[in-house]
Amino acid sequence: MPFLYGCAFTSEDLDVLSGVLNAWCAERHIDIRSVEAQFAASTALDLYQSGHHEHDKLLSALNGRTGL
């Protein structure tokens, strides 16, 4: 995963990311271990790294992504 090389996440970062992924999966009744959830997690990481650091903003950005 080259985009994560040299990138460190704090426990707060991980809390936001996992909270958003859990909320996204719950809204869609998707198993968090599914391929769809893995794709959403990857997208959430990209969005987080591009500046969506707050739970609500990240979830909104993730919900706005087409194809998820």
Buried (B, 14 or more C-beta within 10 A) or exposed (E): EEEEEEEEBEEEBEEBBEEBBEBBBEEEEBEBEEEBBEEBBEBBBBBBBEEBBEBEBBBEBBEEBEEB
